[in-house]
C-alpha cells in the first residue's frame, strides 16, 4: 500500500520523483522521501505529502539516479524515522520497499547477533541491513540479492541504490507490483505506469521472484531460477491512466461523473455486432460449473453480492459469496465442479492473492475481474476480464464499483446469450446522466442535514440492500460517520433497538417485488423518531419521497443509482471539511493482509 519511483539517466530527477510520488499518493500518503548518490547516499524524508517533501529537498540534485517512496504505515507509525528510503548501518545501501516481511522478527534476531542496531520500527530497515550484510560477505550485489531473496518471507517490491554502483538501480520483487519504464538513454521504475507515462509508453512487468538492475542503457532481469531473461515489452493506454483532474476540484467527483462513460465503454468492449465478446472457453467453463464462488474485499465484495444474485436469477446457477480475508484462512469449495470469480480493482489485493494461491493449488479454474492490466492476480488465474474504467485515484472507489457490477451483468447475459442485459445497461446510462444533471443539489441538501450526526442507517432489500452496503461503506470511509446498512426485514431482529429521535435513515426502493414490505419498514423506523430519506423510482414513488429517479431494471441498482450514494458521501465529507480523496488510515491498493 505504498508507492515507489526510481530513475536512471533522466535530467532533473527531482522533478520526476516529486511528480511521480504525487501521482502515487493514492497508494499511500502518510510520509514521503527520496534517496540519491551525491558524495555518498543522501536521504530526504518526512511525515507528510510529496508537496512537503519538495519543501525540504534541495532545489537542484546533481545526479541522474534517484529512488522515491510514499508510504502507508504498516510496521511502525507514521514518523520521519519510519519513512522510506531506509539506509544501511554502514550507509552503503539505501532502498524503498512496498509490502510486508512476515519473518521480520527472525531477521531482526539474526542481525542483532551480528551487531546491528536499528533506528526505526519498520521491517524495511531490517531488509536493507540484511542486504548490506550479504553484500559485504559476497562482494557482489547480484549474489547478495539472490541470498536475501531466499531468506525473505512475505511480499516485497524493492528498489535499491548502492554507493558502490553509481548510475544503477537494483530491484527485487515478490507479491507487490513493480514495473520498469524503458526509455532512450534512460530507464525508470515505479509501482505502476502512471509516474512514467509522460516519459515512455514501453514497459517491462516484473514477475514474482524476478530481480535485476537498470542503468541508463540497460535492463537486466533474472527469473526465479536466477537465469537472465528477456521480458516482453508491453504498452499502456495513456488515456486510461491519465491523472488529469479536467477541471474538477476532486478526483472522487470526477470519477463519479465518469460512471456513464465507463458503462458505455464496457458495453462496447464486450458486446459487438449484436453478440457478446467473451472467451468461448470462459463461457464454457461457467456453463459447466455446478457452483460459482465469488471472492472480494470491501467494495469488491459488495459487487460480488450483486454478481452472485445476478447469476442465480438470470442463469439459475448456484453461487456463494465470500469475504476474501476470511475465506483465505478457511477455504471451502462447494459443489463437484466449482468455478471461482475474484474481484479486485487494483489486482494487487493481498487477501485475494492468498486466496488465489489456494485456488491454484487445488487446480480450480478461476476468473479475475480487475481494472489493472498485468496485475499480480492476473498471473495466477485462468481468465482475466478488464473493467476499462480508467485509473481511479480517489481512495473511495466509485466508478470501479459500478463497472464491476456492469461487467458481471454482461457476463451473466453472455452465458444465456441474452441481449436484453445490454439494452438494460444502455438504459442505465440515461438514468445516470439525469442524476448528474438534476439531483446533485438535492443530494447536497441531504448531506447538509445529516453531516453532524454520529450515526446513519441505510436500508434496502435484495439488490437495494447490496447498494445500501456500498453506500454505508462510502459514507464511513470519507466522512468518518458511523454508518450501518441492513436489509429492511432485519430491523425487527435487533437493529431497531438503535433507532432514536432524529436518526437519519436512508432507504432505497427500486424493486417492485419488495417495495411494499420496504414501505412497512419505513413506518417502523418513523414511529420511533427516525428522520427518513427515501430514494425511489417513478413507478414505485409516493409524493413525500425525497429523491425520485427514472425507472430502470431493479437488478441494476448498483449501476443506475450508485452515483446517488457516492454523491452523498462526497458532499458530507466536503461539508465537514475533510480530504475527500485521501481519507485517513486508508489507501487505494491494499497490499497487506
C-alpha positions in Angstrom: 0.0 0.0 0.0 2.9 2.2 -0.7 4.2 3.9 -3.9 7.7 3.6 -5.4 9.5 5.6 -8.1 13.0 5.3 -9.4 15.0 6.7 -12.4 18.4 6.5 -14.0 19.6 8.8 -16.8 17.0 11.5 -16.8 17.5 15.2 -16.4 16.1 16.8 -13.3 15.3 13.6 -11.4 14.0 15.7 -8.5 11.1 16.8 -10.7 10.4 13.3 -11.8 10.4 11.9 -8.3 8.2 14.6 -6.8 5.6 14.4 -9.6 5.7 10.7 -9.6 5.2 10.4 -5.9 2.3 12.8 -6.2 0.7 10.5 -8.8 1.2 7.6 -6.4 -0.3 9.2 -3.3 -3.4 7.0 -3.8 -1.2 4.1 -2.7 -0.1 5.8 0.5 0.3 9.3 1.9 1.5 9.1 5.5 5.0 10.2 4.5 7.3 10.6 1.6 11.1 10.5 0.8 13.8 10.2 -1.8 17.4 8.9 -1.9 20.2 9.5 -4.3 24.0 9.5 -4.6 25.9 12.7 -4.1 29.2 12.2 -2.4 27.6 9.3 -0.5 23.9 8.4 -0.2 21.7 11.3 0.7 18.2 10.8 2.1 15.5 13.3 2.5 12.2 12.2 4.0 9.5 13.2 6.4 5.9 12.7 7.5 3.5 14.4 5.1 2.9 14.7 1.4 5.2 15.0 -1.6 4.5 18.7 -1.6 6.0 18.9 1.9 9.0 16.7 0.7 9.5 19.3 -2.1 9.9 22.0 0.6 12.8 20.2 2.3 14.6 18.9 -0.9 17.5 20.8 -2.4 16.3 22.8 -5.4 18.9 21.1 -7.5 20.0 17.5 -7.3 23.3 16.8 -9.1 22.6 13.2 -10.0 20.7 11.3 -12.7 19.8 8.4 -10.3 17.1 8.6 -7.7 14.6 6.5 -5.7 11.5 7.7 -4.0 8.6 6.4 -1.9 5.2 7.5 -0.5 4.2 5.4 2.5 1.1 4.0 4.1 2.1 2.8 7.6 2.2 -0.9 8.3 5.2 -1.7 10.5 5.7 1.4 12.7 3.5 4.5 13.0 3.9 7.4 10.5 7.1 9.2 11.5 10.3 10.5 9.9 12.3 7.6 11.3 9.8 5.1 9.8 9.6 6.8 6.4 11.4 5.5 3.4 14.1 5.3 2.0 15.9 3.4 4.7 19.7 3.3 4.7 22.0 0.5 5.9 24.2 0.8 9.0 27.4 1.5 7.1 25.4 3.8 4.7 26.5 1.7 1.7 23.0 0.8 0.5 19.5 2.5 0.6 16.2 1.1 -0.5 12.5 1.7 -0.8 10.0 -1.1 -0.1 6.4 -1.9 -0.8 5.0 -4.9 1.1 5.3 -6.7 4.4 8.1 -9.0 5.5 6.5 -11.8 7.5 9.7 -13.2 9.1 10.9 -9.8 10.2 11.4 -11.0 13.8 13.7 -13.8 12.8 15.7 -11.4 10.6 16.0 -8.9 13.4 17.3 -11.5 15.8 19.9 -12.6 13.2 21.1 -9.1 12.6 21.3 -8.2 16.3 23.6 -11.2 16.7 25.7 -9.7 14.0 26.0 -6.4 15.9 23.3 -4.4 14.1 21.1 -1.9 15.8 18.0 -0.1 14.5 16.6 3.4 14.5 13.1 2.6 13.2 10.2 0.2 13.8 10.0 -0.9 10.2 10.6 -4.3 8.6 12.2 -2.3 5.7 15.2 -1.3 7.8 15.9 -4.9 8.5 15.9 -5.7 4.8 18.4 -3.0 3.9 20.8 -4.2 6.6 20.3 -7.8 5.6 21.3 -6.9 2.1 24.3 -4.9 3.3 25.4 -7.9 5.4 25.4 -10.3 2.5 26.8 -7.7 0.1 29.9 -7.4 2.4 30.1 -11.2 2.5 29.8 -11.9 -1.2 31.3 -8.6 -2.5 28.7 -8.9 -5.3 25.2 -7.3 -5.3 23.6 -9.9 -7.5 24.7 -12.7 -5.2 23.6 -10.7 -2.2 20.1 -10.2 -3.8 19.8 -14.0 -4.5 20.7 -14.7 -0.9 18.3 -12.1 0.5 15.5 -13.4 -1.8 16.0 -16.9 -0.3 15.5 -15.5 3.2 12.6 -13.1 2.9 9.1 -14.3 3.5 6.1 -12.1 2.7 5.7 -9.5 0.0 8.2 -7.0 -1.3 9.0 -4.7 -4.2 12.5 -3.4 -3.5 14.3 -0.7 -5.4 17.9 -0.2 -4.3 20.7 2.3 -4.7 24.3 1.4 -3.8 27.2 3.7 -3.1 29.5 1.3 -5.0 27.2 1.2 -8.1 26.6 4.8 -9.2 24.1 5.1 -12.1 22.4 1.8 -11.3 19.2 0.8 -9.5 18.8 -2.8 -8.3 15.3 -4.4 -7.9 13.8 -7.5 -6.3 10.1 -8.3 -6.5 7.6 -10.7 -4.9 3.9 -10.2 -4.4 3.9 -6.4 -4.8 3.8 -4.7 -8.2 6.9 -3.3 -9.9 7.1 -2.0 -13.4 10.1 -0.8 -15.5 9.7 2.0 -18.0 12.0 1.6 -21.0 13.5 4.9 -22.3 16.0 6.1 -24.8 19.2 6.8 -22.8 17.3 6.4 -19.5 15.2 3.8 -17.7 12.6 4.2 -15.0 10.9 2.1 -12.4 7.6 2.5 -10.4 4.8 0.7 -8.7 2.6 1.4 -11.7 2.8 3.1 -15.1 1.3 6.5 -14.1 4.5 8.3 -13.0 6.3 7.1 -16.1 3.7 7.6 -18.8 4.8 11.1 -19.8 8.3 9.7 -20.4 7.7 6.4 -22.1 5.0 4.1 -23.4 7.1 0.9 -23.2 7.1 -1.1 -20.0 8.6 -4.3 -18.6 6.4 -6.0 -16.0 8.3 -8.0 -13.3 7.1 -11.4 -12.1 7.4 -12.7 -8.6 11.0 -13.6 -7.6 12.4 -11.6 -10.5 15.4 -9.4 -9.7 18.0 -7.4 -11.6 19.1 -3.9 -12.3 18.7 -0.9 -14.7 21.1 1.7 -15.8 20.6 4.4 -18.4 21.3 2.0 -21.2 20.4 -1.5 -19.9 17.6 -3.5 -18.3 18.8 -6.8 -17.0 16.3 -9.2 -15.3 16.8 -12.6 -13.8 14.0 -15.0 -13.0 13.2 -17.2 -10.1 15.9 -19.7 -11.2 18.4 -16.8 -11.3 18.6 -17.1 -15.1 18.7 -13.9 -17.2 15.5 -13.5 -19.2 14.3 -11.1 -21.9 11.0 -9.8 -20.7 8.4 -8.7 -23.3 7.7 -5.0 -23.9 4.1 -4.1 -23.0 2.3 -0.8 -23.9 -0.2 1.1 -21.8 -3.1 3.2 -22.8 -2.2 6.8 -22.0 -5.9 7.9 -21.8 -6.9 5.2 -19.3 -4.1 6.1 -16.9 -4.4 9.9 -17.1 -4.3 11.7 -13.8 -5.7 14.9 -15.2 -8.4 16.4 -13.0 -10.0 18.0 -16.1 -11.3 21.0 -14.1 -12.8 19.0 -11.2 -12.0 20.0 -7.6 -11.5 16.4 -6.5 -10.8 13.1 -8.2 -13.8 11.5 -6.4 -16.2 13.9 -8.1 -14.6 13.4 -11.4 -14.7 9.6 -11.1 -18.4 9.6 -10.1 -19.2 11.6 -13.2 -17.3 9.2 -15.4 -19.6 6.3 -14.5 -21.9 6.8 -17.5 -18.9 6.7 -19.9 -17.5 3.6 -18.2 -20.7 1.7 -18.7 -20.8 2.7 -22.4 -17.1 1.6 -22.7 -17.8 -1.8 -21.1 -20.7 -2.5 -23.4 -18.7 -1.5 -26.5 -15.8 -3.7 -25.4 -17.9 -6.8 -24.6 -20.8 -6.6 -27.0 -20.1 -6.0 -30.7 -22.1 -6.8 -33.9 -25.1 -8.0 -31.8 -23.1 -10.6 -29.9 -21.1 -10.9 -26.7 -17.3 -10.8 -26.9 -16.1 -13.2 -24.2 -13.6 -16.0 -24.4 -15.6 -19.1 -25.5 -13.7 -21.3 -23.1 -14.6 -19.0 -20.2 -18.3 -19.2 -21.1 -18.0 -23.0 -21.5 -16.3 -23.3 -18.0 -19.0 -21.1 -16.4 -21.8 -23.2 -18.0 -20.2 -26.5 -17.0 -19.7 -25.4 -13.4 -22.2 -26.6 -10.8 -21.3 -23.8 -8.4 -19.7 -20.4 -8.8 -17.8 -18.8 -5.9 -17.3 -15.0 -5.6 -14.4 -13.6 -3.6 -13.8 -9.9 -2.9 -13.0 -7.4 -0.2 -14.8 -4.2 0.8 -16.4 -2.6 -2.3 -15.5 -5.6 -4.5 -17.2 -7.9 -2.0 -20.3 -5.8 -2.4 -20.1 -6.2 -6.1 -19.7 -9.9 -5.7 -23.0 -10.0 -3.7 -24.7 -8.4 -6.7 -22.9 -10.7 -9.1 -23.9 -13.8 -7.2 -27.6 -12.8 -7.2 -27.4 -12.0 -10.9 -26.0 -15.4 -11.8 -28.6 -17.1 -9.6 -31.6 -15.1 -11.0 -30.5 -14.9 -14.7 -28.6 -18.1 -15.2 -30.1 -20.3 -12.4 -26.5 -21.2 -11.3 -25.8 -21.9 -7.6 -23.4 -19.4 -6.1 -21.7 -18.4 -2.9 -20.1 -15.1 -1.9 -17.2 -14.8 0.5 -15.1 -12.1 2.1 -11.7 -13.0 0.8 -9.8 -12.2 4.0 -12.0 -14.7 5.8 -12.1 -17.4 3.1 -8.4 -17.4 2.7 -7.9 -19.0 6.1 -10.8 -21.4 6.0 -11.3 -22.2 2.3 -14.2 -24.3 1.1 -15.2 -25.4 -2.4 -18.9 -26.2 -2.7 -20.1 -28.4 -5.5 -18.4 -31.1 -7.6 -17.1 -28.7 -10.2 -16.7 -25.2 -8.7 -15.5 -22.1 -10.6 -14.1 -19.0 -8.7 -14.6 -15.4 -9.6 -12.1 -13.0 -7.9 -12.9 -9.3 -8.0 -10.2 -6.7 -7.3 -10.0 -3.1 -8.6 -6.2 -3.0 -8.2 -5.4 -6.6 -8.9 -2.9 -6.5 -6.1 -5.1 -7.1 -3.1 -3.1 -9.2 -0.6 -6.1 -11.1 0.7 -7.1 -12.2 -2.8 -3.6 -13.2 -3.6 -3.7 -15.5 -0.6 -7.0 -16.9 -2.0 -5.6 -17.2 -5.5 -2.7 -19.4 -4.2 -5.2 -21.7 -2.5 -7.2 -22.0 -5.7 -4.2 -22.7 -7.9 -3.0 -25.4 -5.5 -6.5 -27.1 -5.9 -6.3 -26.7 -9.7 -9.7 -25.0 -9.8 -10.5 -22.7 -12.8 -10.9 -19.1 -12.0 -11.6 -15.6 -13.4 -10.3 -12.3 -12.2 -12.2 -9.0 -12.8 -9.9 -6.1 -12.4 -9.2 -2.5 -13.5 -5.4 -3.1 -13.8 -3.9 -4.9 -16.8 -0.8 -7.1 -15.9 -1.5 -7.1 -12.2 -0.3 -9.8 -9.8 -3.6 -11.6 -9.6 -3.9 -11.8 -13.4 -0.8 -14.0 -13.5 -2.4 -16.7 -11.3 -5.9 -17.1 -12.7 -7.3 -18.9 -15.7 -9.0 -15.9 -17.2 -9.0 -12.1 -16.7 -11.6 -9.5 -17.7 -10.7 -5.8 -17.7 -13.1 -3.1 -16.3 -11.8 -0.4 -18.7 -12.8 2.2 -16.1 -9.6 4.2 -16.4 -7.4 5.0 -13.5 -9.2 5.6 -10.2 -7.3 7.9 -8.0 -9.7 8.7 -5.1 -9.3 6.1 -2.4 -13.0 5.7 -2.2 -13.9 3.5 -5.2 -16.9 4.8 -7.2 -16.7 4.2 -11.0 -14.8 0.9 -10.5 -17.7 -0.4 -8.3 -20.3 0.4 -11.0 -18.0 -1.1 -13.6 -17.6 -4.3 -11.6 -21.4 -4.8 -11.4 -22.0 -3.8 -15.0 -19.4 -6.3 -16.2 -20.9 -9.1 -14.0 -24.3 -8.3 -15.6 -22.8 -8.6 -19.1 -21.1 -11.9 -18.2 -24.4 -13.2 -16.9 -26.0 -12.1 -20.2 -23.3 -13.8 -22.2 -23.9 -17.1 -20.5 -27.5 -17.1 -21.8 -26.8 -15.1 -24.9 -29.4 -12.6 -23.6 -29.2 -9.2 -25.4 -31.7 -7.7 -23.0 -29.0 -7.2 -20.4 -27.1 -5.0 -22.9 -30.2 -2.9 -23.6 -30.9 -2.6 -19.8 -27.3 -1.4 -19.2 -27.7 1.2 -22.0 -30.8 2.4 -20.3 -29.0 2.9 -17.1 -26.7 5.4 -18.8 -29.7 7.8 -19.2 -30.6 7.4 -15.6 -27.0 8.2 -14.5 -26.9 11.2 -16.7 -30.2 12.5 -15.4 -28.9 12.2 -11.8 -25.8 14.2 -12.7 -28.0 16.9 -14.2 -30.8 17.2 -11.8 -30.1 15.6 -8.4 -26.7 16.9 -7.2 -28.2 19.9 -5.4 -30.9 17.9 -3.6 -28.3 15.3 -2.6 -26.0 18.1 -1.3 -29.0 19.3 0.8 -29.4 15.9 2.4 -25.7 15.9 3.1 -26.1 19.3 4.9 -28.9 17.8 7.0 -27.0 14.7 8.1 -23.4 15.8 8.3 -23.4 16.5 12.1 -25.0 13.2 13.0 -22.8 10.5 14.7 -24.8 7.6 13.2 -26.6 6.9 9.9 -28.6 3.9 8.8 -29.1 2.6 5.2 -32.0 0.2 4.4 -32.9 -1.7 1.3 -34.0 -5.2 0.2 -32.4 -7.5 -2.4 -30.3 -5.5 -4.9 -31.2 -2.3 -3.0 -29.7 -3.8 0.2 -26.4 -4.6 -1.7 -26.3 -0.9 -2.8 -27.1 0.1 0.8 -24.0 -1.7 2.0 -21.8 0.1 -0.5 -23.5 3.5 0.3 -22.8 2.9 4.0 -19.2 2.0 3.4 -18.6 5.1 1.3 -20.1 7.4 4.0 -18.0 5.9 6.8 -14.8 5.8 4.6 -14.7 9.5 3.8 -16.9 11.3 6.3 -16.0 9.2 9.4 -19.6 9.0 10.4 -20.6 5.6 11.9 -22.9 4.0 9.4 -24.7 0.7 9.1 -26.7 -1.0 6.3 -29.4 -3.6 6.9 -31.9 -5.5 4.9 -35.3 -3.9 5.7 -36.7 -7.1 7.1 -33.8 -7.5 9.6 -34.6 -4.3 11.5 -37.0 -6.0 13.9 -34.4 -8.7 14.7 -32.3 -6.4 16.7 -31.1 -3.2 15.0 -34.4 -1.4 15.5 -33.3 -1.0 19.2 -30.8 1.6 18.0 -33.4 3.8 16.2 -33.9 7.1 18.1 -35.3 10.5 17.6 -33.7 12.3 14.6 -31.5 9.4 13.5 -31.1 9.6 9.7 -32.3 6.5 7.8 -31.7 6.4 4.1 -33.9 4.0 2.2 -33.6 2.7 -1.4 -36.9 1.5 -3.0 -36.4 0.4 -6.6 -37.5 -3.2 -6.5 -41.2 -3.8 -7.3 -41.2 -7.2 -5.6 -40.1 -5.8 -2.2 -41.4 -2.2 -2.4 -44.5 -2.8 -0.2 -42.5 -4.6 2.5 -39.9 -1.8 2.4 -42.7 0.8 3.0 -43.7 -1.1 6.1 -40.1 -1.0 7.3 -40.1 2.8 6.8 -43.2 3.1 9.1 -41.4 1.1 11.7 -38.5 3.5 12.0 -40.6 6.6 11.6 -42.7 5.6 14.6 -39.5 5.6 16.6 -38.5 9.1 15.6 -36.1 8.4 12.7 -35.6 11.1 10.0 -36.2 9.1 6.8 -34.9 9.9 3.3 -36.4 7.7 0.5 -34.8 7.2 -2.9 -37.3 5.6 -5.2 -38.1 5.0 -8.9 -41.0 6.8 -10.6 -43.3 3.8 -10.7 -42.7 3.0 -7.0 -42.6 6.5 -5.6 -45.1 8.3 -3.4 -45.3 12.1 -3.2 -43.3 12.5 0.0 -40.2 10.6 -1.2 -37.0 12.5 -1.1 -35.4 11.7 -4.4 -37.2 10.2 -7.4 -35.3 8.7 -10.3 -36.2 7.4 -13.7 -37.3 3.8 -13.9 -34.8 1.1 -14.7 -34.5 -2.7 -14.2 -34.2 -3.1 -10.5 -31.4 -5.6 -10.7 -29.1 -2.8 -11.9 -29.4 -0.5 -8.9 -25.7 -0.6 -8.2 -25.1 0.7 -11.7 -28.0 3.1 -12.3 -28.2 4.9 -8.9 -24.9 4.2 -7.1 -23.9 7.7 -8.0 -26.5 8.9 -5.5 -24.8 7.1 -2.8 -21.4 8.3 -3.9 -22.5 12.0 -4.2 -24.0 11.8 -0.7 -20.7 10.6 0.8 -18.8 13.2 -1.2 -20.9 16.1 -0.1 -21.0 15.1 3.5 -17.2 14.8 3.6 -16.8 18.1 1.8 -19.2 19.9 4.1 -17.3 18.5 7.1 -14.0 19.9 5.7 -12.3 16.6 5.2 -9.9 15.5 2.4 -12.3 13.8 0.1 -9.7 11.9 -2.0 -7.4 10.8 0.8 -9.3 9.6 3.9 -7.1 8.9 6.9 -6.0 5.3 7.6 -6.9 4.1 4.1 -5.0 3.5 0.9 -6.2 2.6 -2.6 -4.2 -0.6 -3.2 -4.5 -2.9 -0.1 -1.3 -5.0 -0.4 -1.2 -6.2 3.2 -3.2 -8.8 5.0 
